[in-house]
Amino acid sequence: MSERYAVFGNPIGHSKSPLIHAAFARQCGAEISYEARLAPLDGFAGGVREFIAAGGRGANVTLPFKEQAFRLADQRTPRAELAAAVNTLVFADGQILGDNTDGAGLLRDLVDNLGCAIAGRRVLLLGAGGAARGVIAPLLAARPHTLVIANRTIDRAEALVRQFAADDRLRASAYAQLAGTSFDLVVNATSAGLSGALPPLPERVFAAESLAYDMVYGAAAMPFLAFARAQGAARLADGLGMLVEQAAEAFYLWRGVRPASAPVIAMLRATGA
Ligand code: NAP
């Protein structure tokens, strides 16, 4: 019988995760089923427990349940603790293990797929929500010169900086205060693009050889990437690679096999999926 996995979210109809995991399974000759499960906004924990009772081995978790998944887990990995959010669950021996693979996914896409050097570079992270928090520790581990977190609500950026108080490469900034400073890597971890909006960036934050990276993909990445292009960013990337890489990390956690991500990214781009 095939092993059962799922992704929980609300909404969930748009999720590419079933397609991605089906492609990983084909590559590895694995017998798995992977389904998208719509959980009611007040019924996430019940939905997960139902899935476990039906034989589920693991699950991905997307908006808006990552914090609830964090609380549901009996045990959490150190990177999930740092992110204060869980996007991957493993069900084994009557226990729920919570992990967060988003940070690893972003770093793999930046470093391995896009060949972006981070050591010694000036990095700007836009946003201070769950996605931003999950990538701070892995970005710092890649030894940037500085990591500035800019957020519309400055208190949230300052709270994140306090969490990593021991690291003096990290600081918070309001958008307006960024004027006059440029960065080698700018990562948009806001959800602004989902409503066609752009974070209020001043001009000239993109250094000459910079990479502009949006965690969202498709049309939602366009406002930020178009602005970055007009402002002279040398390279542009959306978050499709991160999406596939965080899924590959989850697949590895569940099955101990690391699937090749490049053909899956290429397949999604080719089919416009
Ligand atoms: P979240 O917790 O809701 O945080 C949203 C962030 O966006 C906040 O910092 C918010 O600022 C900011 N924001 C929203 N609208 C804005 C606007 N018009 N101007 C400026 N800032 C704005 O969301 P999240 O979980 O961090 O996710 C952020 C995005 O990352 C989502 O779109 C998600 O789809 C994407 N993501 C992608 C991947 C992937 O694998 N590619 C993985 C994880 C997340 P305030 O604090 O001021 O409200």
Residues whose N, C-alpha, C, O or C-beta is under 5 A from the ligand:
A	BS01	NAP	D102 G127 A128 G129 G130 A131 A132 N151 R152 T153 R156 A189 T190 S191 A192 A197 L198 P199 P200 M215 V216 G239 M242 L243 Q246
